[in-house]
């Protein structure tokens, strides 16, 4: 039986998509207080998400190369050129 967290992480990575999204938007949509569904936390711990931040600009979230590979392998989505 597939891990339900993996399925939700895949949903998160697809939702973020190939272009960065504002951190505030992502965390508002995906943060959870449920210890059984730590989607955001697990995706970060696995290295599937990057949070590049430049001084003076809004914090952004993007799918890392490792996250894109995980997504491509599980959902058969081509890797983007990022």
FENJOUR-V741785 format. One line per field, one symbol per residue. burial: + if it has 9 or more other C-alpha atoms within 8 Angstrom, else -. A space follows every 50 residues. Layout:
burial->???
This chain:
burial->----+-++++-++--++--++++--++--+++-----+++-+++--++++ +-------++++++-+++++++----------
